[in-house]
């Protein structure tokens, strides 16, 4: 029997579009007999994650109608279809199940209901769904097919007491099919494959793992679907960040290594996530404020790759504090990328607004106010361009700056989407070097210069913050903690122990900046724990952050 894994890109709430994809794929890959099954990913009809859409009865009703439409249109398809959907619960408990329907010739012949509901990081499935109670086992063509749904296979995660794979093994399953909507973060593809391979080998069961691909808001799904044989060997993999039907032609064996290193992953995830957000939200063009610094340079390069250079506009907005080098570097970068760059000086606007402000209020020594005023003038100009031309404004703050509040709310934080908000500052440099791996696209002067916001004479980031090679390890310990690989964790602990004063300062800054992050643009999730829906901290609170090292 052949198992076809349909790694497709579903859009949340696009019930018709998602259904049409399922129907088209089923008809195209049904084969000539009963020698196969086709497996679609978790919540394929609704898209994942639908969040509070599932609380709308009309949405659930429409999703049910879409399922019926799929059944009607595939009633002549010979092979079974495994389709992830939201199933109403007519019994006790919550109103819905996260389910897989096994569909044969227009009929649902079996339902499996997800049993392990994740409630950590970006997941909150127990908020919406009732856990299933029954083992997933369905017989077809003489094979006992075990069925699990995403988290069901991660039973070691968060110390679940239920070992679903062992249950299927004891029930004499011949294979396990696993539809997933597994978000992509750095290192997860390798971890996922090693985990599934170990389970497959332990129970001598081939596992067929189909994952969703696509971007939905800040979450990106990498695809990377795969098969294992009963020895746990991965025998075929799908492409990363692309739709892929794995299993056709039947004899094709394709084992892909999707990422050269972490910088390769960050680059691909950022490009794909940005492209997906723009496409699904209807943006065709983007605008970026180009400062001549590393962050805006990387964002411009990502945007040019994601949307095409003709669809990206850069605006450089020099003040009296901007260096000639930064202005020149911006134009060299944009020329290398093929991106049009405009100059809108802000010196006159800044001095005019400052003069009017000082004329209305008693003058005071307030350098921070003047620095922020420059950032907010730039933000206003960028938002004005976005409003006039309908371009998506990309903000350029990195995770390190967002963590410690080294950014101006309503200023450089203006924007609708942030491709690098999940990257620490040192990782932004890594991505810049990756972009330059074959030729110099980002000028070396941008990479080599001392980081500065250039909002006052001689300003440097390290005058306000610990050096980034010290700051970033501290931030990783605070934000990600024991989610880090053990060797990395111990290395960062050694750095923190050697910099106790920097630790104290960093902890205070993180707490103080929570209100800024709450109002910031969506950032593409890159790590096991990033700012956004996966990290929920109160703003008005008195409990101090701490770090035990």
C-alpha positions as CSV (number, residue, x, y, z in Angstrom):
1,X,0.0,0.0,0.0
2,X,1.3,3.5,-0.9
3,X,0.8,6.4,1.5
4,X,0.6,9.8,-0.3
5,X,1.4,12.7,1.9
6,X,-0.2,15.9,0.7
7,X,1.9,18.7,2.1
8,X,-0.2,21.7,1.2
9,X,-0.5,25.4,2.1
10,X,-3.9,26.1,3.7
11,X,-5.2,29.6,4.6
12,X,-7.1,30.1,7.9
13,X,-10.8,30.7,7.1
14,X,-10.5,30.1,3.4
15,X,-12.9,27.2,3.5
16,X,-13.6,27.1,-0.2
17,X,-10.0,27.5,-1.3
18,X,-8.8,24.9,1.2
19,X,-11.5,22.5,0.1
20,X,-10.7,23.0,-3.6
21,X,-7.1,22.1,-2.9
22,X,-8.1,18.9,-1.2
23,X,-10.5,17.9,-4.0
24,X,-8.0,18.7,-6.7
25,X,-5.2,16.8,-5.0
26,X,-7.4,13.8,-4.3
27,X,-8.6,13.5,-7.9
28,X,-5.1,14.0,-9.3
29,X,-3.4,11.4,-7.1
30,X,-6.0,8.8,-6.5
31,X,-4.2,6.2,-8.7
32,X,-6.0,3.4,-10.6
33,X,-7.0,1.2,-7.7
34,X,-7.2,0.6,-4.0
35,X,-3.4,0.5,-3.6
36,X,-3.1,3.8,-1.7
37,X,-4.3,6.4,0.8
38,X,-3.9,10.2,0.6
39,X,-3.2,12.0,3.9
40,X,-3.8,15.8,4.4
41,X,-2.6,17.8,7.3
42,X,-4.2,18.7,10.6
43,X,-7.3,21.0,10.3
44,X,-6.8,21.1,6.6
45,X,-10.3,22.5,5.9
46,X,-10.2,25.4,8.4
47,X,-6.5,26.1,8.3
48,X,-4.4,26.2,11.4
49,X,-4.6,27.8,13.9
50,X,-8.1,29.1,13.6
51,X,-8.1,30.4,17.2
52,X,-11.3,32.0,18.3
53,X,-12.9,31.5,14.9
54,X,-14.0,28.2,16.2
55,X,-16.2,29.9,18.8
56,X,-18.4,31.2,16.0
57,X,-21.1,28.6,15.3
58,X,-21.5,29.9,11.7
59,X,-17.8,29.1,11.1
60,X,-18.2,25.6,12.3
61,X,-21.4,25.1,10.3
62,X,-19.7,26.4,7.1
63,X,-16.7,24.1,7.8
64,X,-19.0,21.2,8.0
65,X,-20.7,22.2,4.8
66,X,-17.2,22.3,3.2
67,X,-16.5,18.8,4.4
68,X,-19.8,17.6,2.8
69,X,-18.8,19.4,-0.5
70,X,-15.4,17.5,-0.4
71,X,-17.3,14.2,0.1
72,X,-19.6,14.9,-2.7
73,X,-16.8,15.9,-5.1
74,X,-14.6,12.8,-4.2
75,X,-17.3,10.1,-4.2
76,X,-15.7,8.6,-7.3
77,X,-12.2,8.6,-5.8
78,X,-11.2,5.0,-5.1
79,X,-8.6,5.5,-2.4
80,X,-9.3,6.6,1.2
81,X,-8.7,10.3,2.2
82,X,-7.5,11.3,5.6
83,X,-8.7,14.8,6.2
84,X,-8.1,17.0,9.2
85,X,-11.1,19.0,10.4
86,X,-13.0,20.3,13.3
87,X,-15.7,17.9,14.4
88,X,-18.7,18.9,16.5
89,X,-19.1,17.1,19.8
90,X,-22.6,16.1,20.7
91,X,-21.6,14.6,24.0
92,X,-20.3,16.0,27.3
93,X,-17.3,18.3,27.5
94,X,-16.3,21.0,25.1
95,X,-18.3,21.5,21.9
96,X,-15.6,20.4,19.4
97,X,-13.0,17.8,18.6
98,X,-9.8,18.2,16.6
99,X,-10.3,15.2,14.3
100,X,-9.2,13.3,11.3
101,X,-12.0,11.9,9.0
102,X,-11.2,8.9,7.0
103,X,-13.3,9.3,3.8
104,X,-14.1,6.6,1.3
105,X,-16.2,7.2,-1.8
106,X,-18.0,10.2,-0.3
107,X,-18.6,8.7,3.1
108,X,-16.9,9.2,6.5
109,X,-16.1,5.7,7.5
110,X,-13.9,6.4,10.6
111,X,-13.1,9.4,12.8
112,X,-10.1,9.8,15.0
113,X,-10.1,12.5,17.7
114,X,-6.9,14.1,18.9
115,X,-6.1,13.0,22.5
116,X,-3.2,15.1,23.6
117,X,-4.1,18.8,23.4
118,X,-1.1,21.2,23.7
119,X,-1.5,24.2,26.0
120,X,2.0,25.7,25.8
121,X,3.8,28.4,23.8
122,X,1.6,29.2,20.8
123,X,-0.8,26.4,21.5
124,X,-4.1,26.6,23.4
125,X,-6.1,23.7,22.1
126,X,-7.6,22.8,25.5
127,X,-9.4,26.2,25.3
128,X,-11.4,24.9,22.3
129,X,-11.4,21.1,22.1
130,X,-12.5,18.1,24.0
131,X,-9.7,15.4,24.0
132,X,-10.5,12.1,22.3
133,X,-10.6,9.0,24.4
134,X,-10.3,6.2,21.9
135,X,-7.2,4.7,20.2
136,X,-6.9,5.4,16.5
137,X,-6.8,2.2,14.6
138,X,-8.5,1.6,11.2
139,X,-8.1,-1.5,9.0
140,X,-7.7,-1.2,5.2
141,X,-6.3,-3.6,2.6
142,X,-5.2,-6.0,5.3
143,X,-3.3,-3.4,7.1
144,X,-4.0,-2.1,10.6
145,X,-3.4,1.6,10.3
146,X,-2.6,3.6,13.4
147,X,-3.7,7.2,13.4
148,X,-2.2,10.0,15.6
149,X,-2.7,13.8,15.3
150,X,0.4,16.0,15.8
151,X,0.8,16.4,19.6
152,X,-0.3,12.8,20.0
153,X,3.1,11.7,18.8
154,X,5.0,14.1,21.1
155,X,3.9,12.2,24.1
156,X,7.3,12.7,25.9
157,X,6.8,16.4,25.6
158,X,5.5,18.1,28.7
159,X,5.5,14.8,30.5
160,X,2.3,13.4,29.2
161,X,1.3,10.1,30.9
162,X,-0.2,8.7,27.7
163,X,2.1,6.8,25.4
164,X,0.0,6.7,22.2
165,X,2.6,5.0,20.0
166,X,3.0,2.1,22.5
167,X,-0.8,1.7,22.6
168,X,-0.8,1.3,18.8
169,X,2.1,-1.1,19.0
170,X,0.2,-3.2,21.6
171,X,-2.9,-3.1,19.3
172,X,-0.8,-4.7,16.6
173,X,-0.8,-1.7,14.2
174,X,1.2,-2.2,11.0
175,X,2.0,1.5,10.5
176,X,1.3,5.0,11.9
177,X,-0.1,7.9,9.9
178,X,0.3,11.3,11.5
179,X,-1.3,14.5,10.1
180,X,0.4,17.6,11.6
181,X,0.3,21.4,11.8
182,X,3.8,21.7,13.5
183,X,5.2,25.3,13.6
184,X,8.7,25.8,12.4
185,X,11.5,27.1,14.8
186,X,15.2,26.8,14.6
187,X,16.4,23.2,15.2
188,X,12.9,21.7,15.1
189,X,13.2,19.9,11.8
190,X,16.1,17.8,13.0
191,X,14.6,17.3,16.5
192,X,11.3,16.2,14.9
193,X,12.9,13.7,12.6
194,X,15.1,12.3,15.3
195,X,12.1,11.9,17.7
196,X,9.9,10.2,15.1
197,X,12.8,8.0,13.9
198,X,13.4,6.8,17.5
199,X,9.7,6.0,18.0
200,X,9.6,4.2,14.7
201,X,12.6,2.1,15.5
202,X,11.5,1.4,19.1
203,X,8.2,-0.1,18.0
204,X,9.3,-1.4,14.6
205,X,6.5,0.6,12.9
206,X,6.8,2.7,9.7
207,X,5.6,6.3,10.4
208,X,4.1,8.6,7.7
209,X,4.4,12.2,8.9
210,X,2.7,14.9,6.9
211,X,3.1,18.5,8.0
212,X,1.4,21.7,6.9
213,X,3.4,24.2,5.0
214,X,2.7,28.0,4.8
215,X,2.6,31.1,7.0
216,X,-0.2,32.3,9.2
217,X,0.5,35.5,11.0
218,X,3.6,35.1,13.1
219,X,3.7,31.3,12.7
220,X,5.4,29.6,9.8
221,X,5.0,25.9,8.9
222,X,8.0,24.4,7.2
223,X,6.5,21.3,5.7
224,X,9.5,18.9,5.7
225,X,7.0,15.9,5.7
226,X,8.7,12.4,5.6
227,X,8.4,8.7,5.8
228,X,10.4,6.2,8.0
229,X,10.7,2.5,7.5
230,X,10.2,0.1,10.4
231,X,13.9,0.5,11.3
232,X,13.4,4.2,11.9
233,X,15.4,5.2,8.7
234,X,14.0,8.2,7.0
235,X,13.5,7.1,3.4
236,X,11.8,10.1,1.8
237,X,11.3,13.7,2.7
238,X,9.3,16.6,1.2
239,X,10.7,20.1,0.4
240,X,10.9,22.8,3.0
241,X,8.7,25.9,2.6
242,X,6.9,24.6,-0.5
243,X,3.9,22.5,-1.4
244,X,4.9,18.9,-2.2
245,X,3.0,15.7,-2.8
246,X,5.3,13.0,-1.3
247,X,4.9,9.5,-2.7
248,X,4.5,10.2,-6.4
249,X,6.0,8.7,-8.4
250,X,5.8,5.7,-6.1
251,X,9.4,4.6,-6.5
252,X,11.0,8.0,-5.9
253,X,13.3,8.2,-2.9
254,X,14.1,11.8,-2.1
255,X,15.9,12.6,1.2
256,X,16.5,16.3,1.5
257,X,18.7,18.3,4.0
258,X,16.8,21.6,4.1
259,X,19.1,23.8,6.1
260,X,22.9,24.3,5.9
261,X,23.0,26.0,9.3
262,X,21.0,28.2,11.6
263,X,21.6,31.3,9.5
264,X,20.3,29.4,6.4
265,X,17.2,28.4,8.4
266,X,16.6,32.0,9.6
267,X,16.9,33.4,6.1
268,X,14.6,30.9,4.5
269,X,12.0,31.2,7.3
270,X,12.0,35.0,7.2
271,X,11.7,35.2,3.4
272,X,8.9,32.6,3.3
273,X,7.0,34.0,6.3
274,X,7.1,37.5,4.9
275,X,6.0,36.3,1.4
276,X,3.1,34.4,2.9
277,X,1.9,37.2,5.2
278,X,2.0,39.7,2.3
279,X,0.2,37.3,-0.1
280,X,-2.5,36.2,2.4
281,X,-3.2,39.7,3.6
282,X,-3.3,41.2,0.0
283,X,-0.1,43.3,0.0
284,X,1.9,43.4,-3.2
285,X,4.5,46.0,-2.2
286,X,6.5,46.9,0.9
287,X,8.4,49.9,2.2
288,X,11.4,49.9,4.6
289,X,13.2,52.8,6.3
290,X,16.8,52.4,5.4
291,X,19.2,53.7,8.1
292,X,22.4,52.3,6.8
293,X,22.5,49.9,9.8
294,X,22.5,46.1,9.9
295,X,18.9,45.6,10.8
296,X,17.3,47.6,8.0
297,X,19.9,46.2,5.5
298,X,18.9,42.6,6.3
299,X,15.1,43.5,6.2
300,X,15.6,45.1,2.8
301,X,17.4,42.0,1.5
302,X,14.7,39.7,2.8
303,X,11.9,41.9,1.3
304,X,13.6,42.0,-2.1
305,X,13.9,38.2,-2.1
306,X,10.4,37.6,-0.8
307,X,8.5,40.1,-2.9
308,X,10.8,41.0,-5.7
309,X,13.0,44.1,-5.8
310,X,10.6,46.0,-8.0
311,X,8.0,45.7,-5.2
312,X,10.1,47.1,-2.4
313,X,10.8,50.8,-1.7
314,X,13.5,52.1,0.6
315,X,13.4,55.5,2.2
316,X,16.4,57.0,3.9
317,X,15.7,59.9,6.2
318,X,18.9,61.6,7.4
319,X,19.1,64.0,10.2
320,X,21.9,66.3,11.3
321,X,23.3,63.3,13.3
322,X,23.3,60.8,10.4
323,X,26.7,60.0,9.1
324,X,27.6,60.4,5.4
325,X,28.8,56.8,5.5
326,X,25.3,55.5,6.5
327,X,23.6,57.4,3.8
328,X,26.1,56.2,1.2
329,X,25.8,52.6,2.4
330,X,22.1,52.7,2.0
331,X,22.3,53.7,-1.6
332,X,25.0,51.0,-2.3
333,X,22.8,48.4,-0.7
334,X,19.7,49.4,-2.6
335,X,21.7,49.4,-5.8
336,X,23.0,45.9,-5.1
337,X,19.4,44.7,-4.4
338,X,17.8,46.6,-7.3
339,X,15.5,48.4,-4.9
340,X,14.6,52.0,-5.5
341,X,15.7,54.3,-2.7
342,X,14.3,57.8,-1.9
343,X,15.8,60.4,0.4
344,X,13.5,62.5,2.7
345,X,15.7,64.6,5.1
346,X,14.1,65.2,8.5
347,X,16.4,68.0,9.8
348,X,13.9,70.8,9.1
349,X,10.9,68.9,10.4
350,X,12.8,68.0,13.6
351,X,14.0,71.5,14.3
352,X,10.6,73.0,13.5
353,X,8.6,70.6,15.7
354,X,11.1,70.9,18.5
355,X,11.0,74.7,18.3
356,X,7.2,74.7,18.5
357,X,7.2,72.3,21.3
358,X,9.8,74.3,23.3
359,X,7.7,77.4,22.6
360,X,4.7,75.9,24.2
361,X,6.4,74.2,27.2
362,X,9.2,75.1,29.5
363,X,12.5,73.9,28.0
364,X,14.2,71.1,29.9
365,X,17.2,68.8,29.5
366,X,15.6,65.8,27.8
367,X,17.8,64.1,25.3
368,X,15.7,61.0,25.2
369,X,12.7,63.1,24.1
370,X,14.6,64.6,21.2
371,X,16.0,61.2,20.1
372,X,12.5,59.7,20.2
373,X,11.1,62.7,18.3
374,X,13.4,62.0,15.4
375,X,12.3,58.3,15.4
376,X,8.7,59.3,15.4
377,X,9.1,61.8,12.5
378,X,10.6,58.9,10.5
379,X,7.8,56.6,11.6
380,X,5.2,59.2,10.4
381,X,6.9,59.6,7.0
382,X,7.0,55.8,6.5
383,X,3.4,55.4,7.6
384,X,2.4,58.2,5.2
385,X,4.0,56.4,2.3
386,X,2.3,53.2,3.4
387,X,-1.1,55.0,3.5
388,X,-0.6,56.7,0.2
389,X,0.6,53.7,-1.8
390,X,-0.8,50.8,0.1
391,X,2.6,49.3,0.8
392,X,3.2,47.1,3.8
393,X,5.6,48.9,6.2
394,X,8.2,46.5,7.5
395,X,9.6,47.4,10.8
396,X,13.2,46.4,11.5
397,X,13.7,45.9,15.3
398,X,15.5,42.7,16.3
399,X,14.6,40.5,19.3
400,X,17.4,41.9,21.4
401,X,16.2,45.5,21.0
402,X,12.6,44.5,21.6
403,X,13.6,42.5,24.7
404,X,15.3,45.5,26.4
405,X,13.1,48.3,25.0
406,X,15.9,49.8,22.9
407,X,13.3,51.0,20.4
408,X,10.8,53.9,20.1
409,X,7.2,53.1,20.3
410,X,5.3,55.0,17.4
411,X,8.8,55.6,15.9
412,X,11.0,52.8,14.6
413,X,8.5,50.3,15.9
414,X,5.9,51.6,13.4
415,X,5.0,48.9,10.9
416,X,2.7,46.1,10.0
417,X,5.1,43.2,10.0
418,X,8.6,42.4,11.3
419,X,10.6,39.7,9.5
420,X,13.6,39.8,12.0
421,X,11.7,40.4,15.3
422,X,12.4,36.8,16.3
423,X,16.2,37.1,15.7
424,X,18.7,38.2,18.3
425,X,21.1,40.9,17.2
426,X,24.0,38.5,16.8
427,X,21.8,36.3,14.6
428,X,20.9,39.3,12.4
429,X,24.7,39.5,11.7
430,X,24.8,35.8,10.9
431,X,21.9,36.2,8.4
432,X,23.7,39.2,6.8
433,X,26.8,37.1,6.3
434,X,24.7,34.3,4.9
435,X,23.1,36.7,2.4
436,X,26.7,37.6,1.4
437,X,27.8,34.0,1.1
438,X,28.4,34.2,-2.7
439,X,28.9,37.9,-3.3
440,X,28.7,41.1,-1.4
441,X,25.1,42.3,-1.4
442,X,25.1,44.0,2.0
443,X,28.1,46.3,2.0
444,X,30.9,45.2,4.4
445,X,30.9,48.7,5.9
446,X,27.3,48.0,7.2
447,X,28.3,44.7,8.8
448,X,31.6,46.0,10.3
449,X,30.4,49.4,11.7
450,X,29.7,49.8,15.4
451,X,25.9,49.5,16.0
452,X,24.3,52.9,16.5
453,X,20.8,54.5,16.2
454,X,22.5,57.8,15.2
455,X,20.0,59.9,17.2
456,X,22.6,62.0,19.0
457,X,26.3,62.9,18.4
458,X,28.6,59.9,18.7
459,X,25.9,57.6,19.9
460,X,26.6,53.9,20.1
461,X,24.4,51.0,21.3
462,X,27.0,49.8,23.8
463,X,26.6,53.1,25.7
464,X,23.1,52.0,26.7
465,X,23.3,48.2,26.5
466,X,25.7,45.4,27.3
467,X,27.7,44.3,24.3
468,X,25.5,42.1,22.1
469,X,27.8,39.1,22.6
470,X,27.0,39.3,26.3
471,X,23.5,40.6,26.1
472,X,22.2,37.9,23.7
473,X,23.2,34.9,25.9
474,X,21.6,36.6,28.9
475,X,18.4,37.2,26.9
476,X,18.4,33.6,25.7
477,X,18.6,32.3,29.2
478,X,15.8,34.6,30.4
479,X,13.4,34.1,27.4
480,X,14.1,30.5,26.4
481,X,15.7,29.0,29.5
482,X,15.6,25.2,29.7
483,X,14.1,25.0,26.1
484,X,17.7,25.6,24.9
485,X,20.0,22.8,23.9
486,X,21.9,21.7,27.0
487,X,25.4,22.6,25.7
488,X,24.2,26.1,24.6
489,X,22.4,26.6,28.0
490,X,25.6,25.8,29.9
491,X,27.7,28.1,27.7
492,X,25.3,31.0,28.2
493,X,25.2,30.3,32.0
494,X,29.0,30.7,32.0
495,X,28.7,34.1,30.2
496,X,26.0,35.3,32.6
497,X,28.0,34.3,35.7
498,X,30.9,36.4,34.4
499,X,28.6,39.4,33.8
500,X,26.4,39.7,36.9
501,X,25.9,43.5,36.6
502,X,24.8,43.2,33.0
503,X,22.4,40.5,34.1
504,X,20.8,42.8,36.7
505,X,20.5,45.6,34.2
506,X,19.1,43.3,31.5
507,X,16.4,41.9,33.8
508,X,15.2,45.3,34.7
509,X,15.0,46.5,31.1
510,X,13.1,43.4,30.0
511,X,10.4,44.0,32.6
512,X,10.1,47.7,31.8
513,X,9.7,47.1,28.1
514,X,6.7,44.8,28.2
515,X,4.2,47.5,27.3
516,X,6.2,48.3,24.1
517,X,6.3,44.7,22.9
518,X,2.5,44.4,23.4
519,X,2.0,47.2,20.9
520,X,4.6,46.1,18.4
521,X,4.2,44.6,14.9
522,X,3.8,40.9,14.4
523,X,7.2,39.1,14.4
524,X,8.0,35.9,12.6
525,X,8.5,33.2,15.2
526,X,12.0,31.7,15.0
527,X,12.8,30.1,18.4
528,X,11.1,27.7,20.8
529,X,10.1,30.9,22.8
530,X,9.7,34.3,21.2
531,X,7.8,37.4,21.9
532,X,4.2,37.3,20.7
533,X,1.3,34.9,21.4
534,X,3.7,32.3,22.7
535,X,4.9,34.5,25.6
536,X,2.2,36.1,27.7
537,X,3.4,38.4,30.5
538,X,1.5,41.0,32.5
539,X,2.4,44.6,32.1
540,X,1.1,46.1,35.4
541,X,2.8,43.8,37.9
542,X,5.4,43.8,40.6
543,X,7.0,40.4,40.4
544,X,10.7,40.9,39.5
545,X,12.3,38.8,36.8
546,X,15.1,36.6,38.0
547,X,17.8,34.4,36.5
548,X,19.3,31.6,38.5
549,X,22.8,30.9,37.2
